[in-house]
Amino acid sequence: MTAADGTLVWAGYIRGFGENAADISNSGAYFHQPLRLPGQYFDDETGLHYNLFRYYAPECGRFVSQDPIGLRGGLNLYQYAPNSLTWIDPLGLDVIRLRHYTSNQGFAAIKESMKILAGDQNAVFAVRAKGKPLSMADAADKFKIKQNHARNYIDFDIDTNRVEFRKNDLGVEEYKIKGDIELDEKTTEFNKRC
């Protein structure tokens, strides 16, 4: 870390999982530098690294509490990242790609506003966007909606902390997102069927 004039005021050695091995100060004074791995802030009281949603223990390379998104983040509920040298999770969160089926009218409104408005239960309902999309007939049958409401679909990314995975009353696995969804034009894919 450098001062405004470019002189070195702090340097340190960080071990593979973010543990601070040594501080080196250019001046005789102690310089407090709490930044650690991306998104982490050193907590003097606990000795842990704060990640907004949970604490990380650098000496063992794991979080001290379970992932708030449960198993959707992977089988290891305490893992920081699959490989901390090539992958980061600065908030202790991740994004998930979902698919929302809609009618022609809904499709046009969503595309124009770049927003999926919450409906019943002040929520938007979606499924995981993986593999081939369901046909209109299959989506209508599976989700018990009108066939024309399954005509088109929109694939989008969303922070997993906004998503609740559940089985609905019909036994269908779905993702429930509270409130409206602001779409990112870079990561949203609009799919209109004839």
LODO-665814 format. One line per 10 residues: number of its first residue (from 1); their letters; for each residue x negated, y, z of N, C-alpha, C, CB. Coordinates in steps of 0.1 Angstrom, whole numbers, plus 5000, padded with zeros to 4 digits. Glycine has a CB too. Layout:
BEGIN
NUM> a> X/Y/Z/X/Y/Z/X/Y/Z/X/Y/Z  ...
REM end
This chain:
BEGIN
1> mtaadgtlvw> 4991/4988/5000/5000/5000/5000/4991/5012/5000/5010/5000/5012  4995/5022/4992/4986/5034/4991/4994/5047/4996/4982/5036/4977  4986/5057/5000/4992/5070/5003/4995/5077/4991/4982/5078/5013  5001/5089/4992/5005/5097/4980/4992/5101/4972/5012/5110/4985  4981/5102/4979/4969/5106/4972/4961/5094/4966/4959/5114/4981  4967/5082/4968/4961/5071/4961/4951/5063/4970/4953/5074/4949  4949/5067/4983/4940/5060/4991/4947/5048/4997/4934/5069/5003  4940/5037/4999/4946/5025/5005/4949/5027/5020/4936/5013/5003  4961/5025/5024/4965/5026/5038/4968/5012/5044/4976/5035/5040  4972/5003/5036/4975/4989/5041/4972/4979/5030/4990/4988/5046
11> agyirgfgen> 4967/4968/5034/4966/4956/5026/4967/4944/5035/4952/4956/5018  4972/4933/5029/4974/4922/5037/4973/4909/5029/4988/4922/5044  4972/4898/5036/4971/4885/5030/4984/4878/5034/4959/4877/5035  4992/4874/5024/5004/4867/5026/5003/4852/5022/5016/4874/5018  5007/4843/5031/5006/4829/5027/5018/4825/5018/5008/4820/5040  5018/4813/5013/5027/4808/5002/5042/4810/5005/5024/4794/5000  5046/4809/5017/5060/4811/5020/5063/4824/5027/5065/4800/5029  5054/4834/5026/5057/4847/5030/5052/4851/5044/5071/4850/5031  5045/4842/5051/5039/4845/5064/5027/4854/5062/5035/4832/5071  5027/4865/5070/5016/4875/5070/5004/4869/5077/5021/4888/5076
21> aadisnsgay> 4994/4866/5069/4982/4860/5075/4972/4870/5082/4974/4852/5065  4972/4882/5076/4963/4892/5081/4966/4906/5075/4948/4889/5078  4965/4916/5084/4966/4930/5079/4952/4936/5079/4976/4938/5089  4950/4944/5069/4938/4952/5067/4941/4966/5066/4929/4947/5055  4936/4975/5075/4939/4989/5074/4927/4997/5070/4945/4994/5088  4928/5006/5061/4917/5014/5057/4913/5025/5067/4920/5021/5044  4923/5028/5076/4920/5038/5086/4919/5031/5099/4931/5049/5087  4915/5037/5110/4914/5031/5123/4927/5029/5129/4905/5039/5132  4938/5036/5124/4951/5036/5130/4959/5024/5125/4959/5049/5127  4968/5019/5133/4977/5008/5129/4987/5013/5120/4983/5001/5142
31> fhqplrlpgq> 4990/5007/5109/5000/5011/5099/5011/5000/5099/4994/5013/5085  5023/5003/5103/5034/4993/5103/5039/4992/5089/5045/4998/5113  5039/4979/5084/5043/4976/5071/5052/4964/5071/5031/4974/5061  5066/4966/5072/5075/4955/5074/5080/4947/5062/5087/4960/5081  5075/4951/5050/5080/4944/5038/5073/4931/5036/5078/4953/5025  5081/4921/5032/5075/4907/5030/5079/4902/5016/5080/4898/5041  5083/4890/5015/5087/4885/5002/5098/4894/4996/5092/4870/5003  5101/4893/4983/5112/4902/4977/5125/4901/4985/5114/4898/4963  5130/4913/4989/5142/4913/4997/5141/4911/5012/5152/4903/4991  5129/4908/5017/5127/4905/5031/5121/4917/5038/5119/4893/5032
41> yfddetglhy> 5126/4919/5051/5121/4929/5059/5117/4923/5073/5132/4940/5061  5105/4925/5078/5101/4919/5090/5108/4924/5102/5086/4920/5092  5113/4916/5111/5120/4920/5123/5111/4917/5135/5134/4911/5125  5106/4929/5141/5096/4928/5152/5101/4920/5164/5092/4942/5156  5114/4921/5167/5120/4915/5179/5120/4899/5177/5134/4920/5181  5123/4894/5166/5125/4880/5164/5113/4873/5158/5137/4876/5156  5105/4881/5150/5094/4875/5143/5098/4869/5130/5086/4865/5151  5111/4870/5127/5117/4865/5115/5118/4875/5104/5131/4859/5117  5121/4871/5092/5123/4880/5081/5138/4882/5078/5115/4876/5068  5143/4894/5077/5157/4897/5075/5160/4897/5060/5161/4910/5082
51> nlfryyapec> 5170/4890/5056/5174/4889/5042/5188/4894/5039/5173/4875/5037  5193/4903/5047/5207/4909/5046/5218/4899/5051/5210/4913/5032  5218/4887/5046/5229/4878/5050/5224/4867/5060/5234/4871/5038  5211/4866/5062/5206/4856/5071/5191/4858/5073/5208/4842/5067  5185/4851/5083/5171/4853/5087/5163/4841/5081/5169/4854/5102  5150/4844/5078/5141/4835/5072/5129/4833/5081/5136/4840/5058  5125/4821/5083/5113/4817/5092/5101/4815/5082/5116/4805/5101  5092/4824/5081/5081/4822/5071/5071/4811/5075/5074/4835/5070  5070/4808/5087/5060/4797/5091/5064/4784/5086/5058/4797/5106  5077/4782/5083/5082/4769/5078/5089/4770/5064/5092/4762/5088
61> grfvsqdpig> 5090/4783/5059/5095/4785/5046/5110/4782/5044/5087/4777/5036  5118/4784/5055/5132/4781/5055/5140/4792/5062/5134/4767/5061  5153/4792/5058/5162/4801/5066/5165/4794/5079/5175/4804/5058  5169/4801/5089/5172/4795/5102/5187/4793/5104/5168/4805/5114  5195/4797/5094/5210/4794/5094/5213/4789/5081/5218/4807/5098  5225/4782/5080/5229/4776/5068/5233/4786/5057/5241/4766/5070  5232/4782/5045/5236/4791/5034/5251/4795/5035/5233/4784/5020  5254/4808/5035/5268/4812/5036/5277/4808/5024/5269/4827/5037  5271/4803/5013/5279/4798/5002/5280/4783/5003/5273/4803/4989  5275/4777/5013/5276/4763/5015/5268/4755/5004/5291/4759/5014
71> lrgglnlyqy> 5274/4743/5000/5267/4735/4991/5266/4740/4977/5273/4721/4991  5273/4751/4974/5272/4756/4960/5258/4762/4958/5283/4767/4959  5250/4765/4968/5237/4769/4966/5227/4758/4965/5233/4778/4978  5231/4746/4966/5223/4734/4965/5224/4725/4977/5208/4738/4963  5218/4714/4976/5220/4704/4987/5212/4708/5000/5215/4691/4983  5202/4716/4999/5194/4720/5010/5200/4734/5015/5179/4722/5007  5207/4734/5026/5214/4746/5031/5205/4756/5037/5225/4742/5041  5192/4752/5039/5183/4761/5046/5172/4766/5037/5177/4754/5058  5172/4762/5024/5161/4765/5015/5161/4780/5010/5163/4756/5002  5149/4786/5010/5148/4799/5005/5149/4799/4990/5134/4806/5009
81> apnsltwidp> 5141/4791/4983/5141/4790/4969/5135/4777/4965/5133/4802/4962  5138/4771/4953/5132/4759/4949/5117/4760/4949/5137/4755/4936  5112/4771/4944/5097/4774/4944/5095/4789/4946/5091/4769/4930  5090/4792/4957/5089/4807/4961/5079/4814/4952/5085/4808/4975  5071/4807/4944/5062/4814/4935/5069/4819/4922/5050/4805/4932  5079/4812/4918/5086/4815/4905/5100/4818/4907/5084/4803/4896  5106/4818/4918/5120/4820/4920/5123/4828/4933/5128/4806/4920  5131/4838/4932/5134/4846/4944/5149/4847/4946/5128/4860/4943  5153/4849/4958/5167/4852/4962/5167/4863/4972/5174/4839/4967  5165/4876/4967/5163/4887/4977/5174/4889/4987/5161/4899/4969
91> lgldvirlrh> 5186/4886/4984/5197/4888/4993/5201/4876/5001/5209/4894/4986  5195/4864/4997/5199/4852/5003/5212/4847/4996/5202/4853/5018  5214/4852/4984/5226/4849/4976/5223/4845/4962/5236/4862/4976  5232/4842/4955/5230/4837/4941/5243/4841/4933/5227/4822/4940  5242/4840/4920/5254/4842/4911/5259/4829/4906/5251/4852/4900  5271/4829/4902/5277/4817/4896/5284/4821/4884/5287/4810/4906  5284/4812/4874/5291/4815/4861/5305/4809/4861/5283/4810/4848  5315/4817/4860/5329/4812/4860/5336/4815/4847/5336/4819/4872  5348/4808/4846/5356/4809/4834/5370/4812/4838/5356/4796/4825  5376/4823/4832/5390/4827/4835/5398/4826/4823/5390/4842/4841
101> ytsnqgfaai> 5409/4818/4823/5418/4816/4812/5428/4827/4812/5425/4802/4812  5432/4832/4800/5442/4843/4800/5450/4844/4787/5435/4857/4802  5460/4851/4786/5469/4853/4774/5462/4863/4765/5483/4857/4778  5468/4865/4753/5463/4875/4744/5464/4889/4750/5472/4875/4731  5475/4892/4757/5477/4905/4763/5467/4907/4774/5491/4906/4768  5465/4897/4782/5455/4898/4793/5441/4900/4788/5456/4886/4802  5438/4892/4777/5425/4892/4771/5422/4907/4766/5424/4882/4759  5431/4913/4759/5429/4926/4753/5427/4936/4765/5441/4930/4745  5435/4935/4775/5434/4945/4786/5421/4943/4794/5446/4943/4796  5416/4931/4796/5404/4928/4803/5392/4933/4794/5402/4913/4805
111> kesmkilagd> 5392/4930/4781/5381/4935/4772/5380/4950/4772/5384/4929/4758  5392/4957/4772/5392/4971/4771/5387/4977/4784/5406/4976/4768  5391/4972/4796/5388/4978/4808/5375/4972/4815/5399/4976/4818  5371/4961/4810/5359/4953/4816/5362/4950/4830/5346/4962/4814  5375/4947/4833/5379/4944/4846/5390/4933/4846/5384/4957/4854  5389/4923/4855/5399/4913/4856/5407/4917/4869/5394/4898/4857  5419/4921/4867/5427/4926/4879/5433/4914/4887/5439/4935/4874  5432/4916/4900/5438/4905/4909/5453/4904/4907/5434/4909/4924  5458/4892/4908/5472/4890/4907/5477/4884/4920/5475/4880/4895  5483/4872/4919/5489/4866/4931/5478/4865/4942/5495/4852/4927
121> qnavfavrak> 5482/4867/4954/5474/4866/4966/5462/4876/4965/5468/4851/4967  5464/4887/4958/5453/4897/4956/5440/4890/4952/5451/4905/4969  5441/4881/4943/5429/4873/4939/5429/4870/4924/5428/4860/4947  5417/4867/4919/5415/4862/4906/5411/4847/4907/5404/4870/4898  5417/4838/4899/5414/4824/4899/5406/4820/4887/5427/4816/4901  5396/4812/4889/5387/4808/4878/5382/4794/4880/5375/4818/4876  5375/4788/4870/5369/4775/4872/5354/4777/4868/5376/4764/4863  5346/4767/4871/5332/4768/4867/5330/4768/4852/5324/4756/4874  5322/4777/4847/5320/4778/4832/5309/4769/4828/5317/4792/4828  5312/4756/4827/5302/4747/4822/5308/4737/4813/5295/4739/4834
131> gkplsmadaa> 5301/4733/4803/5306/4724/4793/5317/4730/4784/5312/4712/4800  5323/4721/4777/5334/4725/4767/5346/4731/4774/5337/4714/4758  5352/4742/4770/5364/4747/4776/5376/4738/4774/5367/4761/4771  5385/4738/4783/5397/4730/4781/5405/4736/4770/5406/4730/4794  5413/4727/4763/5422/4731/4752/5433/4739/4759/5428/4719/4744  5441/4747/4751/5452/4754/4757/5461/4745/4765/5460/4762/4746  5465/4733/4758/5474/4724/4764/5468/4718/4777/5477/4713/4754  5456/4714/4777/5449/4708/4789/5448/4718/4800/5436/4703/4785  5444/4731/4797/5444/4741/4807/5457/4744/4813/5437/4754/4802  5467/4745/4805/5481/4747/4809/5486/4736/4819/5491/4749/4798
141> dkfkikqnha> 5483/4724/4815/5487/4712/4823/5480/4712/4836/5485/4699/4815  5467/4714/4835/5458/4713/4847/5462/4724/4858/5444/4714/4844  5463/4736/4853/5465/4747/4862/5480/4751/4864/5458/4759/4857  5489/4743/4857/5504/4746/4858/5507/4760/4855/5509/4742/4872  5502/4764/4843/5505/4778/4838/5511/4776/4824/5492/4787/4837  5517/4786/4819/5522/4786/4805/5510/4784/4795/5530/4799/4802  5513/4777/4784/5503/4775/4774/5497/4787/4769/5508/4766/4763  5505/4797/4766/5500/4810/4761/5491/4817/4771/5511/4819/4756  5492/4814/4784/5483/4820/4794/5469/4813/4794/5490/4820/4808  5468/4803/4787/5455/4795/4786/5449/4796/4772/5457/4781/4790
151> rnyidfdidt> 5454/4806/4764/5450/4807/4750/5435/4811/4749/5459/4817/4743  5431/4821/4757/5418/4826/4756/5410/4824/4769/5418/4841/4752  5397/4826/4769/5390/4825/4782/5378/4835/4781/5385/4810/4784  5374/4838/4794/5363/4848/4796/5353/4841/4805/5368/4861/4801  5341/4840/4801/5330/4835/4810/5322/4847/4816/5320/4825/4802  5320/4847/4829/5314/4858/4835/5305/4853/4847/5324/4869/4840  5296/4862/4851/5288/4859/4863/5293/4867/4875/5273/4862/4861  5293/4862/4887/5297/4869/4899/5289/4864/4911/5312/4867/4901  5287/4873/4920/5279/4870/4932/5287/4859/4940/5277/4882/4942  5280/4849/4944/5286/4837/4951/5293/4841/4964/5276/4826/4953
161> nrvefrkndl> 5288/4852/4970/5294/4856/4983/5308/4861/4981/5286/4867/4990  5313/4864/4969/5326/4868/4967/5336/4857/4964/5327/4878/4955  5330/4845/4962/5338/4834/4957/5341/4823/4968/5330/4827/4946  5353/4819/4967/5357/4808/4976/5361/4796/4968/5369/4812/4986  5354/4785/4970/5357/4773/4963/5367/4765/4971/5344/4764/4960  5377/4760/4964/5388/4753/4971/5395/4744/4962/5398/4763/4977  5403/4735/4968/5413/4727/4961/5426/4733/4964/5413/4711/4965  5434/4737/4953/5446/4744/4955/5457/4733/4959/5451/4752/4943  5469/4738/4960/5481/4729/4964/5483/4718/4954/5493/4738/4966  5479/4720/4942/5481/4710/4931/5469/4700/4931/5482/4717/4918
171> gveeykikgd> 5459/4702/4940/5448/4693/4940/5437/4697/4930/5452/4679/4937  5438/4709/4924/5429/4713/4913/5418/4721/4920/5436/4722/4903  5405/4717/4916/5394/4725/4922/5393/4738/4914/5381/4717/4920  5392/4749/4921/5391/4762/4915/5383/4772/4924/5405/4768/4913  5380/4783/4918/5373/4794/4925/5382/4805/4927/5360/4798/4918  5383/4810/4939/5392/4822/4942/5383/4834/4946/5402/4818/4954  5386/4845/4939/5378/4857/4941/5388/4868/4946/5371/4861/4928  5386/4873/4958/5395/4883/4963/5393/4896/4956/5392/4885/4978  5404/4903/4953/5403/4916/4946/5400/4915/4931/5393/4924/4953  5399/4927/4926/5396/4929/4911/5381/4925/4909/5398/4943/4906
181> ieldekttef> 5378/4921/4896/5364/4918/4892/5360/4928/4882/5363/4903/4887  5349/4935/4885/5342/4944/4875/5333/4935/4867/5335/4956/4882  5335/4935/4854/5326/4927/4845/5314/4934/4840/5335/4921/4833  5303/4927/4838/5291/4933/4833/5291/4929/4818/5278/4927/4840  5290/4939/4809/5291/4936/4795/5279/4928/4790/5291/4949/4787  5268/4928/4797/5256/4920/4793/5258/4905/4796/5243/4925/4801  5265/4902/4806/5266/4888/4810/5280/4882/4808/5263/4886/4824  5290/4890/4803/5303/4885/4800/5305/4880/4786/5314/4896/4804  5312/4869/4784/5314/4864/4771/5329/4862/4769/5307/4850/4769  5334/4869/4759/5349/4869/4756/5351/4859/4745/5354/4883/4752
191> nkrc> 5360/4849/4747/5363/4839/4737/5378/4839/4734/5359/4825/4743  5381/4843/4722/5395/4844/4717/5398/4833/4708/5398/4858/4710  5409/4825/4711/5412/4814/4702/5424/4818/4694/5416/4801/4710  5426/4812/4682/5437/4815/4673/5450/4811/4679/5435/4808/4659
REM end
